[in-house]
Amino acid sequence: AYYRQNFHFQTDGYFSAHSARLYDHQVEVLFGGGADAMRRQALVPIHAHLAGRRQAECRLLDVAAGTGRFLTFVKDNHPRLETTALDLSQAYLDEARRRLAPWARSSHAVLAAAEAMPLPDASQDVVTCIYLFHELPRRVRAQVAAEIARVLRPDGVAVLVDSLQTGDDPAMDGLLRLFPLAFHEPYFADYAGQDLTALFAGAGLAVRATELAFLSKVIVLAKDGAS
């Protein structure tokens, strides 16, 4: 129900084919042509984690995969990696399947909410999540963090890309205050002030690295206690 409202001026909350067709172009315009460049920063820790591993035997889950655009970047670099696109919107998953058709043998799609993923415990070597957490109510953020921890293998890595938060880059704080008002982001203001390190710690995930990337930041997480 929390997604059946206006996000980015899309009044159907991402559930229509029309929304799926608009999304990537709309986000590129919103970020001044920098959206893909920010998403691709997640490829760096993914590559570091997979180096030296038999990639055909590894699994990557993209939570809230949307149109699958980020997964095409992953596949360009790791074509033999088993990937799963999970999303709440059938229309967006249909678009993801179309984009990932060149890698159909190693690409899968799951229609589900991120807070209740129908996947086995400790089944994923890598979990990615791109621009989801700022669009979740606080209660659901905690549930999604717990689900990421549950499906991640003990030696796995989770890589998140999401918006800057207040204080990450003080020069951007004014823009962060304006953003939810100008672009219809109902949960953004709460996200901007939340302690993500504490959020993930509550789910059993430890922050291993954080790097700013223009209007976004990349957060690398591992199971608490894992090297």
PAZAPA-4460 file (N, C-alpha, C; in steps of 0.05 Angstrom, whole numbers, plus 32768, in hexadecimal, padded with zeros to 4 digits):
% residues 227
    n_x    n_y    n_z   ca_x   ca_y   ca_z    c_x    c_y    c_z   seq   type   mol
   8010   7FE8   8000   8000   8000   8000   8011   8019   8000     1      A     A
   8029   8018   800D   8039   8031   800F   8045   8039   7FF3     2      Y     A
   8043   8027   7FDF   804D   802F   7FC5   8036   8039   7FB3     3      Y     A
   801E   8038   7FBB   8008   8041   7FAA   8002   805F   7FAF     4      R     A
   8017   806F   7FAA   8015   808B   7FAE   8029   8098   7F9A     5      Q     A
   8029   80B2   7F9B   803A   80C1   7F88   8058   80BF   7F90     6      N     A
   8068   80B5   7F7D   8085   80B6   7F7F   808F   80C3   7F65     7      F     A
   809F   80D8   7F67   80AB   80E4   7F4F   8095   80EB   7F3B     8      H     A
   807E   80F3   7F44   8067   80FB   7F33   805A   80E3   7F25     9      F     A
   8061   80CB   7F2D   8054   80B3   7F21   803E   80AB   7F35    10      Q     A
   8025   80B0   7F2E   800F   80AD   7F41   8007   8090   7F46    11      T     A
   8011   807D   7F36   800A   8061   7F3B   801F   8053   7F4B    12      D     A
   8033   8061   7F55   8047   8055   7F67   8057   803F   7F5A    13      G     A
   805F   8042   7F41   8071   802E   7F34   8063   8014   7F2B    14      Y     A
   8049   8013   7F2A   803D   7FF9   7F24   8034   7FF6   7F07    15      F     A
   8037   800A   7EF6   802D   8009   7EDB   8044   8006   7EC6    16      S     A
   803D   7FFB   7EAF   8050   7FF9   7E99   8059   8015   7E91    17      A     A
   8047   8028   7E92   804E   8044   7E8B   8065   804E   7E9D    18      H     A
   8062   8049   7EB7   8077   8051   7ECA   8091   8043   7EC4    19      S     A
   8091   8029   7EBE   80A9   801A   7EB8   80B7   8025   7E9F    20      A     A
   80A8   802F   7E8B   80B4   803A   7E73   80C1   8055   7E79    21      R     A
   80B5   8064   7E8C   80BF   807F   7E92   80D7   8080   7EA5    22      L     A
   80D9   806C   7EB6   80E9   806F   7ECE   8106   8076   7EC9    23      Y     A
   8114   8067   7EB8   8131   806C   7EB5   8137   8087   7EA9    24      D     A
   8127   808F   7E95   812A   80AA   7E89   8125   80BF   7E9E    25      H     A
   8110   80BB   7EAE   8108   80CF   7EC2   811E   80D3   7ED7    26      Q     A
   812A   80BC   7EE0   813F   80BE   7EF5   8158   80CB   7EE9    27      V     A
   815F   80C5   7ED0   8176   80D2   7EC4   8172   80F1   7EC3    28      E     A
   815A   80F9   7EBC   8154   8116   7EBC   8156   8122   7ED8    29      V     A
   814B   8114   7EEB   814B   811D   7F07   8167   8121   7F11    30      L     A
   817A   810F   7F0A   8195   8111   7F14   81A8   811E   7F00    31      F     A
   819E   812D   7EED   81AE   813B   7EDA   81C1   812A   7ECA    32      G     A
   81B7   8112   7EC3   81C7   8100   7EB3   81DB   80EF   7EC2    33      G     A
   81D9   80EF   7EDD   81EC   80E1   7EEE   81E3   80C7   7EFA    34      G     A
   81CA   80BF   7EF4   81BE   80A8   7F02   81CE   808E   7EFD    35      A     A
   81D3   8088   7EE3   81E1   8070   7EDC   81FE   8070   7EE8    36      D     A
   820A   8087   7EE7   8226   808A   7EF1   8226   8083   7F0F    37      A     A
   8212   808C   7F1E   8210   8087   7F3A   820A   8069   7F3F    38      M     A
   81F8   805E   7F30   81F2   8041   7F33   820B   8030   7F2F    39      R     A
   821A   8037   7F1B   8231   8026   7F13   8247   8026   7F29    40      R     A
   8246   8038   7F3C   825A   8037   7F51   8258   801E   7F61    41      Q     A
   8240   8011   7F61   823D   7FF8   7F6F   824D   7FE1   7F62    42      A     A
   8254   7FE4   7F49   8263   7FCF   7F3C   827F   7FCB   7F48    43      L     A
   828A   7FE0   7F54   82A5   7FDE   7F5F   82A7   7FCA   7F76    44      V     A
   8296   7FCD   7F8B   8297   7FB9   7FA1   828E   7F9D   7F98    45      P     A
   827C   7F9C   7F84   8273   7F82   7F7A   828B   7F74   7F6D    46      I     A
   8299   7F82   7F5C   82B1   7F76   7F4F   82C6   7F6D   7F63    47      H     A
   82CA   7F7E   7F78   82DE   7F77   7F8C   82D5   7F5D   7F9B    48      A     A
   82BC   7F5A   7FA0   82B3   7F42   7FAE   82B4   7F29   7F9D    49      H     A
   82AE   7F2C   7F83   82AD   7F14   7F71   82C9   7F0C   7F66    50      L     A
   82DC   7F1E   7F69   82F7   7F18   7F5E   8302   7EFE   7F6A    51      A     A
   830A   7EEC   7F58   8315   7ED2   7F61   8301   7EBC   7F66    52      G     A
   82E7   7EC3   7F64   82D2   7EAF   7F68   82C8   7EA4   7F4D    53      R     A
   82BD   7E8C   7F4E   82B0   7E81   7F36   8295   7E8E   7F33    54      R     A
   8293   7EA1   7F21   827C   7EB2   7F20   8263   7EA3   7F17    55      Q     A
   8266   7E8E   7F08   824E   7E7E   7F00   8242   7E70   7F17    56      A     A
   8250   7E6E   7F2E   8246   7E61   7F45   823C   7E75   7F5A    57      E     A
   823E   7E8E   7F54   8236   7EA4   7F66   821A   7EAE   7F5F    58      C     A
   820D   7EBA   7F73   81F2   7EC5   7F6E   81F1   7EE2   7F78    59      R     A
   81E4   7EF3   7F68   81E0   7F0F   7F6F   81C2   7F14   7F6E    60      L     A
   81B8   7F20   7F84   819C   7F28   7F85   819B   7F47   7F85    61      L     A
   818A   7F52   7F72   8186   7F6F   7F72   816A   7F74   7F7D    62      D     A
   8169   7F80   7F95   8150   7F85   7FA3   8144   7F9F   7F98    63      V     A
   812B   7F9F   7F91   811E   7FB6   7F84   812C   7FBC   7F6A    64      A     A
   812E   7FA8   7F59   813D   7FAA   7F40   8131   7FBC   7F2B    65      A     A
   8118   7FC3   7F2E   810B   7FD5   7F1C   810C   7FCB   7EFF    66      G     A
   8116   7FDC   7EED   8116   7FD4   7ED1   812E   7FC2   7ECA    67      T     A
   813F   7FBC   7EDD   8156   7FAB   7ED8   816E   7FB9   7ECC    68      G     A
   816C   7FD3   7ECC   8182   7FE2   7EBF   819D   7FDD   7ECD    69      R     A
   819D   7FDE   7EE8   81B6   7FD9   7EF6   81C0   7FBD   7EF1    70      F     A
   81AE   7FA9   7EEF   81B7   7F8E   7EEA   81C4   7F8B   7ECE    71      L     A
   81BC   7F9B   7EBB   81C9   7F9A   7EA1   81E6   7FA3   7EA4    72      T     A
   81EC   7FB6   7EB6   8208   7FBE   7EBB   8217   7FA7   7EC8    73      F     A
   820A   7F99   7EDB   8217   7F82   7EE8   821D   7F6D   7ED3    74      V     A
   820A   7F67   7EC1   820D   7F52   7EAD   8222   7F59   7E98    75      K     A
   8225   7F72   7E92   823A   7F7B   7E80   8255   7F73   7E8A    76      D     A
   8258   7F74   7EA5   8272   7F6F   7EB2   8275   7F52   7EBB    77      N     A
   825E   7F45   7EC2   825F   7F2A   7ECD   8249   7F19   7EBF    78      H     A
   824C   7F13   7EA6   8237   7F06   7E97   822F   7EEA   7EA1    79      P     A
   8241   7EDC   7EAF   823A   7EC1   7EB8   822F   7EC1   7ED4    80      R     A
   822E   7ED7   7EE1   8224   7ED9   7EFC   8205   7ED4   7EFC    81      L     A
   81FC   7EC3   7F0E   81DF   7EBF   7F11   81D3   7ED7   7F1F    82      E     A
   81BF   7EE3   7F12   81B3   7EFB   7F1E   8195   7EF7   7F21    83      T     A
   818A   7F04   7F35   816D   7F04   7F3A   8164   7F21   7F3D    84      T     A
   8150   7F29   7F2E   8143   7F43   7F31   812A   7F3F   7F41    85      A     A
   8128   7F4C   7F58   8111   7F4B   7F69   8104   7F66   7F6A    86      L     A
   80EA   7F67   7F65   80DB   7F80   7F65   80BE   7F7C   7F6C    87      D     A
   80B1   7F91   7F76   8095   7F90   7F7E   8082   7F95   7F67    88      L     A
   808D   7F9F   7F51   807D   7FA7   7F3A   8080   7F94   7F22    89      S     A
   806A   7F88   7F1A   806B   7F75   7F03   8073   7F85   7EEA    90      Q     A
   806A   7F9D   7EE7   8070   7FAD   7ECF   808E   7FB2   7ECD    91      A     A
   809A   7FB8   7EE4   80B7   7FBD   7EE4   80C7   7FA3   7EDF    92      Y     A
   80BE   7F8D   7EEA   80CB   7F74   7EE5   80C9   7F6B   7EC8    93      L     A
   80B3   7F71   7EBC   80B0   7F6B   7E9F   80C5   7F7B   7E8F    94      D     A
   80C9   7F94   7E96   80DE   7FA4   7E89   80FA   7F98   7E8F    95      E     A
   80FE   7F8F   7EA8   8118   7F84   7EAF   811D   7F6A   7E9F    96      A     A
   8109   7F59   7E9C   810D   7F41   7E8C   8114   7F48   7E6F    97      R     A
   8108   7F5C   7E64   810E   7F64   7E49   812B   7F6D   7E46    98      R     A
   8134   7F7D   7E59   814F   7F88   7E58   8164   7F72   7E5D    99      R     A
   815D   7F5E   7E6D   8170   7F49   7E74   816E   7F31   7E62   100      L     A
   815E   7F33   7E4D   815B   7F1C   7E3B   8175   7F11   7E2F   101      A     A
   8189   7F22   7E29   81A2   7F17   7E1F   81B0   7F04   7E33   102      P     A
   81A9   7F05   7E4D   81B5   7EF4   7E61   819F   7EE3   7E6E   103      W     A
   818B   7EDB   7E5E   8174   7ECD   7E6A   817A   7EB4   7E79   104      A     A
   818F   7EA6   7E71   8196   7E8C   7E7E   819F   7E90   7E9A   105      R     A
   81AA   7EA7   7EA0   81B5   7EAB   7EBB   81A7   7EC2   7ECA   106      S     A
   8190   7ECA   7EC0   8181   7EE0   7ECC   8165   7ED7   7ED4   107      S     A
   815D   7EDE   7EEC   8143   7ED6   7EF7   8134   7EEE   7F02   108      H     A
   811A   7EEB   7F04   810A   7F01   7F0E   80F6   7EF7   7F23   109      A     A
   80F3   7F06   7F39   80E1   7EFE   7F4F   80CF   7F16   7F55   110      V     A
   80B5   7F12   7F54   80A2   7F26   7F5C   809C   7F24   7F79   111      L     A
   80A6   7F37   7F89   80A2   7F36   7FA6   80AA   7F50   7FB2   112      A     A
   80A0   7F54   7FCB   80A8   7F6C   7FDA   80C3   7F67   7FE7   113      A     A
   80D3   7F7C   7FE9   80EE   7F79   7FF4   80EE   7F71   8012   114      A     A
   80D8   7F78   8020   80D7   7F71   803C   80CD   7F54   8041   115      E     A
   80C8   7F45   802C   80BF   7F29   802E   80C9   7F1A   8015   116      A     A
   80E2   7F16   8013   80EE   7F0A   7FFB   80EC   7EEB   7FFC   117      M     A
   80E0   7EDF   7FE8   80DC   7EC2   7FE8   80F6   7EB4   7FDE   118      P     A
   810C   7EB8   7FEC   8126   7EAC   7FE6   8131   7E9F   7FFE   119      L     A
   8141   7E8A   7FFA   814C   7E7B   8011   8160   7E8C   8021   120      P     A
   8163   7E85   803A   8177   7E91   804B   8193   7E8C   803F   121      D     A
   81A5   7EA0   8042   81C1   7E9D   803A   81C5   7E92   801E   122      A     A
   81B5   7E9D   800B   81B5   7E92   7FF0   81C4   7EA5   7FDC   123      S     A
   81CC   7EBD   7FE5   81D6   7ED0   7FD2   81F3   7ED9   7FDA   124      Q     A
   8205   7ED9   7FC6   8220   7EE2   7FCA   8221   7F01   7FCB   125      D     A
   8210   7F0D   7FBB   820F   7F2B   7FBA   81F2   7F33   7FB9   126      V     A
   81EB   7F47   7FC9   81D1   7F53   7FC8   81D5   7F71   7FC2   127      V     A
   81C7   7F7B   7FAE   81C8   7F97   7FA7   81AD   7FA4   7FAB   128      T     A
   81AD   7FBD   7FB0   8194   7FCC   7FB5   8199   7FE9   7FAD   129      C     A
   818D   7FF2   7F97   8192   800C   7F8B   817A   801E   7F8E   130      I     A
   817D   8033   7F9E   8168   8048   7FA1   814E   803D   7FAB   131      Y     A
   814F   802B   7FBE   8136   8021   7FCB   8131   802D   7FE6   132      L     A
   8145   802F   7FF7   8141   8035   8013   8134   8050   8018   133      F     A
   813A   8064   8007   812E   807E   800B   8110   807E   8004   134      H     A
   8106   8069   7FF7   80EA   8068   7FEF   80DA   8054   8001   135      E     A
   80E5   804E   8018   80D7   803C   802B   80D0   804A   8044   136      L     A
   80BA   8043   8050   80B4   804C   806C   80C9   8041   807F   137      P     A
   80CF   804E   8095   80E4   8045   80A7   80E0   8028   80B0   138      R     A
   80C8   8020   80B7   80C2   8005   80C0   80CA   7FF1   80AA   139      R     A
   80C4   7FF7   8092   80CA   7FE4   807C   80E8   7FE4   8076   140      V     A
   80F6   7FFB   8079   8113   7FFA   8075   8120   7FE5   8087   141      R     A
   8117   7FE4   80A0   8123   7FD0   80B2   811D   7FB4   80A9   142      A     A
   8105   7FB0   809F   80FD   7F95   8095   810E   7F8D   807D   143      Q     A
   8112   7FA0   806B   8122   7F9A   8053   813F   7F94   805B   144      V     A
   814A   7FA4   806D   8165   7F9F   8076   8168   7F83   8082   145      A     A
   8154   7F7B   8091   8155   7F60   809D   8153   7F4A   8088   146      A     A
   8143   7F4F   8073   8141   7F3B   805D   815B   7F39   804D   147      E     A
   8168   7F50   8049   8182   7F50   803B   8196   7F3F   804B   148      I     A
   8196   7F43   8065   81A8   7F34   8076   81A2   7F16   8076   149      A     A
   8188   7F10   8075   8180   7EF4   8075   8189   7EE5   805C   150      R     A
   8186   7EF1   8045   818C   7EE2   802C   81AA   7EE3   8025   151      V     A
   81B9   7EF5   8032   81D5   7EF8   802C   81E5   7EE1   8039   152      L     A
   81F8   7ED6   802A   8209   7EC1   8034   821C   7ECD   804A   153      R     A
   8226   7EBC   805C   8237   7EC7   8071   8250   7ED6   8067   154      P     A
   825A   7ECD   8050   8271   7EDB   8044   826A   7EEE   802D   155      D     A
   8250   7EF4   802B   8246   7F05   8015   8249   7F22   801B   156      G     A
   8241   7F32   8007   8242   7F4F   800A   8229   7F5B   7FFF   157      V     A
   821F   7F70   800C   8208   7F7F   8003   8212   7F9B   7FFB   158      A     A
   8208   7FA5   7FE4   8211   7FBE   7FD9   81F8   7FCF   7FD4   159      V     A
   81F6   7FE6   7FE2   81DF   7FF7   7FDF   81E9   8012   7FD2   160      L     A
   81D8   801C   7FC0   81DC   8037   7FB6   81C2   8046   7FBC   161      V     A
   81C4   805C   7FCA   81AD   806C   7FD0   81B4   8089   7FD3   162      D     A
   81A1   8099   7FD8   81A5   80B6   7FDA   81B8   80BD   7FF1   163      S     A
   81C6   80D4   7FEE   81D3   80E0   8004   81C0   80E4   801B   164      L     A
   81CA   80E6   8034   81BB   80ED   804B   81C5   8107   8056   165      Q     A
   81B5   8113   8068   81BD   812C   8074   81D8   812A   8081   166      T     A
   81EB   813C   807B   8205   813C   8087   821A   812D   8077   167      G     A
   8212   811C   8064   8226   810E   8053   8237   8122   8044   168      D     A
   822A   8136   8038   8237   814B   8029   8227   8165   8031   169      D     A
   8231   8174   8044   8221   818B   804E   8218   819E   8038   170      P     A
   8227   81A0   8022   821F   81B2   800D   8205   81A8   7FFF   171      A     A
   81FE   818F   8003   81E6   8184   7FF6   81CE   8184   8009   172      M     A
   81D2   818B   8023   81BC   8188   8036   81A3   8198   802E   173      D     A
   81A7   81B0   8023   8190   81C0   801B   8180   81B2   8005   174      G     A
   818E   81A5   7FF2   8181   8196   7FDD   8172   817E   7FE8   175      L     A
   817D   8171   7FFC   8170   815A   8008   8156   8162   8016   176      L     A
   8156   817A   8022   813D   8183   802F   8128   818A   801A   177      R     A
   8130   8194   8003   811D   819B   7FEE   8113   8183   7FDE   178      L     A
   8124   816F   7FDC   811E   8158   7FCA   8103   814B   7FCE   179      F     A
   80FB   8144   7FE7   80E2   8136   7FEA   80CA   8148   7FE4   180      P     A
   80CD   8162   7FE7   80B7   8174   7FE1   80B4   8178   7FC3   181      L     A
   80CB   817A   7FB5   80CA   8180   7F98   80C4   8168   7F87   182      A     A
   80CB   8150   7F91   80C9   8138   7F80   80B8   8122   7F8C   183      F     A
   80A6   8129   7F9F   8093   8116   7FA9   80A0   80FC   7FB3   184      H     A
   80B0   80FF   7FC8   80BD   80E8   7FD5   80B3   80E7   7FF2   185      E     A
   809E   80D7   7FF7   8091   80D8   8011   80A2   80CF   8029   186      P     A
   80B6   80BE   8024   80C6   80B4   803B   80E3   80BE   803B   187      Y     A
   80E9   80D0   8029   8105   80D9   8026   810F   80E8   803E   188      F     A
   80FF   80FA   8049   8109   810B   805F   8110   80F9   8077   189      A     A
   8101   80E4   807D   8107   80D2   8093   8120   80C3   808C   190      D     A
   8123   80B9   8073   813B   80AB   806B   8154   80BC   806F   191      Y     A
   8152   80D6   8067   8169   80E8   8068   8175   80EB   8083   192      A     A
   8164   80E7   8098   816E   80EB   80B3   8173   80D1   80C2   193      G     A
   816E   80BA   80B6   8171   80A1   80C4   818E   8098   80C6   194      Q     A
   8196   808B   80DC   81B0   8080   80E0   81B0   8064   80D2   195      D     A
   81BB   8063   80BA   81BB   804A   80AB   81CD   8035   80B7   196      L     A
   81E4   803E   80C3   81F5   802B   80D0   81E7   801B   80E6   197      T     A
   81D7   802A   80F6   81C8   801D   810B   81B1   800C   80FF   198      A     A
   81A5   8015   80EA   8190   8005   80DD   819B   7FEA   80D4   199      L     A
   81B2   7FEA   80C6   81BD   7FD1   80BC   81C8   7FC0   80D3   200      F     A
   81D3   7FCD   80E7   81DD   7FBD   80FE   81C6   7FAE   810B   201      A     A
   81AF   7FBA   810C   8198   7FAC   8117   8190   7F93   8107   202      G     A
   8198   7F93   80EE   8192   7F7C   80DD   81A9   7F68   80DC   203      A     A
   81BF   7F6E   80EA   81D6   7F5C   80EA   81E9   7F62   80D3   204      G     A
   81E8   7F7A   80C8   81FA   7F82   80B2   820C   7F98   80BC   205      L     A
   8226   7F97   80B5   8239   7FAB   80BD   8242   7FBB   80A4   206      A     A
   8244   7FD5   80A7   824D   7FE6   8091   826C   7FE2   808E   207      V     A
   8275   7FDA   8077   8291   7FD6   8071   829D   7FEE   8063   208      R     A
   828D   7FFC   8053   8298   8013   8045   8281   8024   803C   209      A     A
   8286   803E   803B   8273   8052   8030   8282   8065   801E   210      T     A
   8277   806A   8007   8284   807D   7FF5   826F   808F   7FE8   211      E     A
   8273   80A9   7FE7   8260   80BB   7FDB   8265   80BC   7FBD   212      L     A
   824E   80BF   7FAE   824F   80BF   7F91   823B   80D3   7F87   213      A     A
   8243   80ED   7F85   8232   8102   7F7C   821A   8105   7F8F   214      F     A
   8202   80FF   7F88   81EB   8102   7F99   81E4   80E8   7FA8   215      L     A
   81F5   80D4   7FA5   81EF   80BA   7FB0   8207   80B1   7FC2   216      S     A
   8203   809B   7FCF   8219   808E   7FDD   8217   8070   7FDA   217      K     A
   822E   8063   7FDA   8230   8046   7FD8   8237   803C   7FF3   218      V     A
   8228   8029   7FFD   822C   801C   8017   8231   7FFF   8013   219      I     A
   8248   7FF5   801D   824F   7FD8   801B   824B   7FCC   8036   220      V     A
   823C   7FB6   8037   8234   7FA9   8050   823D   7F8C   804F   221      L     A
   8242   7F81   8067   8248   7F64   806A   823A   7F5B   8083   222      A     A
   8237   7F41   8085   822B   7F35   809E   823D   7F3E   80B6   223      K     A
   8230   7F45   80CB   823F   7F4E   80E3   8252   7F38   80EC   224      D     A
   826B   7F3E   80EF   827F   7F2B   80F6   828E   7F1E   80DF   225      G     A
   8284   7F22   80C6   8292   7F17   80AF   82A9   7F29   80A8   226      A     A
   82BE   7F1D   809D   82D5   7F2D   8095   82CF   7F3B   807B   227      S     A
***
